[in-house]
Amino acid sequence: MRSLLFVPGDDPRKITKGLAGEADALLLDLEDSVSLARKPEARRIVAEHLAANAGAAKTLIVRVNALDTGLTDDDLDGVMAGAPVAILLPKCRSGADVAHLAAKLAVREAEHALPDGSTQIIALATETAGALFNMGSYAGCNHRLTGVTWGAEDLAADLGAEDNRLESGTYTDPYRLARALTLFAAAAAGVPAIDTVYPNFRDLEGFRAETEAGRRDGFTAKMAIHPGQVPIINAVFTPSAEAVAHAEAVVAAFAGNPEAGVVAIDGAMVDRPHLRQAERILARAAVAKGI
């Protein structure tokens, strides 16, 4: 996945539009974009769309309410019959929360005759100050974990911050730290790092710059709050033909010299870390092609 578009779970029109759009995945939201009074209706609407689009090419992910709200079980009871590909867990405090959610999913998979372990988990891991002290706990926490992402808006609220960005649009230091820790946590856990949303959906220039910076630093996908952001995400996270050709050359060179620690390509010396980078580029290219 390159692009993950948030869609309010109680808005059938936006869900339908999202299903027809360019995003690789839809994040069907039962949390922040849905009022408490509307959550039962949102669960019903999300369940209907999951059932109607079973097996579709579009990846459907449900963001449930956080474990400490008392609403998570109701969310799962409402949507698991539709077999979402993954659950996005907000305000995730540690790998223990992932394991807790995994146990809940196992029960519901059994109840609905779904394959055991088929529902993945994406941890939204930096929305509270305390969660930042546990970022190393995701490595090996549970086999369902398939991505780690971060959030700056809820974290700002938890800190009581006046803002989380400078006038230039870049994040202030607390949020840069949260972003970096997300990259480290995902790498340590061996799962993709997914960059957070860019709230000002009208600022496409700033959005592109932030998306490109995310790719540069190691993120492999980004969440969106507006369909207009999706084409930029897909373009940025799709490797260029030149990058793919170079990556193929690196992989081929090491395949032809399996015992070598360093090989020469176009007059430059390339070592094993470059091989890992090349393999990741080819993996992203395969995702972009739908392989």
N, C-alpha and C positions, 0 to 999 in steps of 0.2 A: 504494500500500500504506500502511495505517495501522499494522497490527499484524503482527509477525513472531515466531512462537513457536518456541523451540528445542525440538527433540525428539531424544533419543539415537538415533543411527542403527542401533544394535543392538537396539532394542526395538520389535518389530512391533506390539505392543499399543498403545503410546503413539503410534506413527505413525498407526495406524488411527483412534485417538481424535482425534488432531489433524486428520486429514482430514475428520472429521465435525464439527469444531468451528467456532468463529466467527473464528479468525485469518485475516487476508487471505493470509498466507504462512506456510509451515512452513520452518524452518531445520533441515534434516536433518543432524545433527551427526556428523562423523567425527573430531572433534578432542577437546576436553577431556572430554566426557562418555563417551568410549569408551576403554577400556584398550588398551594396545598389543596384547595377546594377542587382543582381540576385534575389532580393526580389519578384518581380512579378512572376518569374518562381517558386520560392519556394512556394508561396501561391497556385499556380496551382497544384504543386506536392502534397502538404499537403492536399489540398481539395480532390484530387483524392484518396489518401490513406484513408482519413476519410470515404469517401463514400464507398470505397471497403471493409472496415472493420467495418461497422456499426454493432453493436451488438456483436462484437467479445469479447473474454475474456480479451484481453489486453486493459488496460485503456489508452486512447489517449488524451494527453494534449498538447495544443499549447502555446508556449511562443511567445507572440506578442512583438512588439516594444513599448517602454515606451510612456506614454501619452504625454510627452512634445516633442516627435519627429515629430509629425504630420503624423505618419505612422500607428497609431493604427487603425483608421477607415478603411483604405485600407486592413489591415490584417484581421479584422473581416469580412469585406465584402467578402473577398476571401475565408474564411474557415468556416464561421458559418453554411452554408448550410449542411456541413458534420457533424454537431452536435458533436463537441468535448465534452468530459466529463467535461473538465475544461480549463480555460485560466490561464496561469502563467503570472502575471503582473510584469515585471522587473522595477527596480528603483522606486518602490512604496514608496511614501513619507508619507502616513498616511492612516487611515481608510477612509478619504474623497476620496482618489484615488480609493479605492475599490468600494465605492458607485458610483463614476463617471463611472467606467468601468461597474458596474452592470446596470446602466441606458442604456448604449450602448448595452449591451447584451439583455436587455428586448426588445428593438426595433427590433433587428435582430431575436430574437426568434419569435416574432410576424410575421415578414416578411416571415420566413421560416416554419411557422406552427409548431414550436417546443413548447413543454410544457413550460409554463411560469416558470422561475426560475430553469430550468433544467441544465443550464450551471454553473458550480461551478467556484470559483476563488481561486487561491493560490497567496498570496502576497509574492513577493521577496523584503524583507523589509529593508535591511540595506546597500544598494549600494551607498548611498550618506550620507554625514555627517549630513545634516539636518534631514534626516529620523530618526536618532537615538533619536531625541528629541520627536518623535511622536509615540513611540512604544506602549504607553498605549491606543492609539486611535482605535485599532482594535477590542476591546471588544464591541460587539453590533453594529458594523459599518454596517453590511449587512448580510442577511441570506445566501447569496451565498458563503461567505468566508468558505473555507474548509481546509485551511492549511496556515501556515506561515513558510517561509524559509528565509535564509540569504545568502549574498554573500560577500566574502572577497576581490576578485580581483578588482571589480569596486570600492569598498570602498577605497582600497589602491591607486587607480588612483586618486580618488577624493581628498584624503588627500595629495597626492604627496609623498607617502612613498617609500623608497628604496626597502623595502621588508615587507611582513606581517608575516613572520615566523622566528623563531630563528634557529640556526644551528641544534638544536635537532629535528626540524620539527614541534614543537608546535607553536601556534600562539603567536604573541606579544600582549601586553595588549590592544591596541585599538580594536583588532579583537576578543579577548576573551570577551571584554565587549559587542560587537555586538552579539556574539553568545549567551551570557547569556540573553541579552535583548530579543532575539528571543524566547528563552524558556519561559520567563516571559510573553511576548506578546501573544504567542499561548495559554498558560495556562489560561490567563485572558480572552481570547476570546473563550475558550472551544473548540479549534481545534487542530489537530496534529501539532507538531513542526517537521519540516523536515530539516535535517542537510545538509550543503552545500557540494560542490564537493571537491575532493582531486585531484589537477591538475597533480601530478606526478603519472601517471597510472602504471608506471613500479615498483613503490615502494609499493608492496602489503603488506609487513609487516607493514610499517607505516600506510597504508590505513586501515588495520584491527585494529590497535591500536586506530586510530582516530574514527573508526566506533563503536568500543566497548565503548570508552569513551562517545560517543554520546548517546548510549543506556543507559549507566549508569546514565547519567545526565537527561534524560527525552525525548530525541528525539525518535521518533517512526519510522523514515524512513530516507533515505539518497539519495541524487542525485549522479549520476555517469556520467563520461564522456567517459568511455570505457566499452565495454561488459565484459572485464575481471574482473572488479570490482563488477559486479552484484552478482555472487555467494557468495562473502564474505558478502555483505549487507544482502542478504536473510538469510544466516546462522546466522549472528549476531542478526538480528531482529526477528528470529524465536525462541520463548521460548523453552528451553529444556524440556524433558519429566519430569524431576525432578521439574522444576519451575512450570510447569502446574499442576502437582499432588499437590504440596504445595498450589498453588493458589486455586485449587478446594476444598482442605481441609479447607482453610480459609473461602471461600464463604459458604461452607456447614455448617461450625460451626456457622457462624452468622445467616444463614437461620434457623438453629435449635434453635437459641436464639435471636430472633429479637429485644428484648429490651435490650440486653447486650451491654455495651460499650467496654468490654474486654472479650476475651475468651482464653482458654488455648489449645495450639496445640503442641504436642510432647514436653511437659514440658516447653514451652515458652509462655509468655503472648503476645497476639496479639490484637491490638486495631483497631478502625475504619479507621485510615489512612492506615493501612496494608490491610484492606478490599478493599479500593479504588485501591491500588497498585495491589492486586490480580485480581480485575475485569479488570484492564488494561492489565495484562499479558494474561488473557483468551481471551480478545478482540484481542490482537496481534496474539495469537495462532489460532484464528478463521480466521483471515486474511491469515495467512500462509497456512491454509487448503483450502482457497478459499471459505469459508462459507460466 
